[in-house]
Amino acid sequence: MQRVHTITAVTEDGESLRFECRSDEDVITAALRQDIFLMSSCREGGCATCKAFCAEGDYDLRGCSVQALPPEEEEDGLVLLCRTYPKTDLEVELPYTHCRISYGEVGSFEAEVVAVNWVSSNTVQFLLQRRPDECGNRGVKFEPGQFMDLTIPGTDVSRSYSPANIPNPEGLLEFLIRVLPEGRFSDYLRNEARVGQVLGVKGPLGVFGLKERGMAPRYFVAGGTGLAPVVSMVRQMREWTAPNETRIYFGVNTEPELFYIDELKSLEQSMRNLTVKACVWKPGVDWDGVQGSPIDMLREDLDASAARPDIYLCGPPGMIDAACEVARSHGIPGDQVFFEKFLPSGAA
C-alpha cells in the first residue's frame, strides 16, 4: 500500500504551497496531477529545470543525470523534483518566485506534421498545424516563451519544446529542435517523422515570457535551440511595435551548427530597435564572424554601456549561470533577469 505524503514548496519570495504526493510518484508528477505546474522540462532527470533544495524530509532520488545534478550538489541536499520520490513529508525550496508557478487544467490537441527541415548539422525545423476542433477552429493560443509537450506517434513518449513563432489563427507551430546522436525524439525526427503524421500536443506550459517593465531595454541571450522562445518573444514585440531597445545574443559551438541566420537578419531589418549578434565558440579557420560565446558579447556590451536592461536567457545551465553572474557584476538585480534552463533529455 502506497503512502501519501505532504509536499510543502517554498518559493524564493517566501510564498508556499502544499500538495499531496504518493510514495510511488515523483514530486513533479504529483503536482501536475493536481493541476500545479512547477518549473520542469524533460521530466526524466536529464535537465536542471526542476532543481530544488530539500530542507526537510526523506526521499529516494532515482536516475538523475550527473550533468543536471552533480554528486556534490546531491550531497548538499539539492534534488531534481522529477526524480524525487518522498518517503516522508517534504519541504522543498524552489529557486524562483511564486509568479512562475501556474495552475489549472492544461489543454491538449492533435497536430499534423507540415514539414521536417534540417536547418543545420544538428537542428531540425519541425512545423506542425493544429487539426481543427469540432467547431472548425485551428487557432493556437500561448504566451511567447512557453513550451508544449509533443508526443511521438504511437507511443506515450513526449518531449517539451518551445514554439519559435507567435500565436496565430491558422494553428501553425514552428519548433527548432536539436537532434542528438541518441534520444527518443531525436530518433523519431531522424528516421520516422513524415509530412501528414499526427502528433498529440499538450500545452501551453511554463511561465517563461515577456515581463511588462516599461521602457527598459530587453537583452535576449540564447544558446543553440534556446533561440526558439527568444525569437517568439521578439516576434511578439514586433507585432506589438514595442519601442524597447532590443538585442539578441545567439551562439553555437561550431559553424555547421549555425542556423536561422537569415531569419534573424530579416527580423533585425524589420525592427529598427533590434540588434542581432551571433557567434561561434570553436570556428574553423575561414570563419570571419565573432568567435566566442553569447556571454562574451553580453559582457562586452554591458562593459561599454550604462544600460541596465532586463535580460532574458534560454540555454544550458552553464550558460544561464554565467549570464546571471555577468548581470550581478554589472549591478543588474535578480528581478530583472528571467531564464529557462534546459539540457538534452538523453535516450530514455
Order of alpha helices (4+ residues) and beta strands (2+ residues): beta-beta-alpha-beta-beta-beta-alpha-beta-beta-beta-beta-beta-beta-beta-beta-beta-alpha-beta-beta-alpha-beta-alpha-beta-beta-alpha-beta-alpha-beta
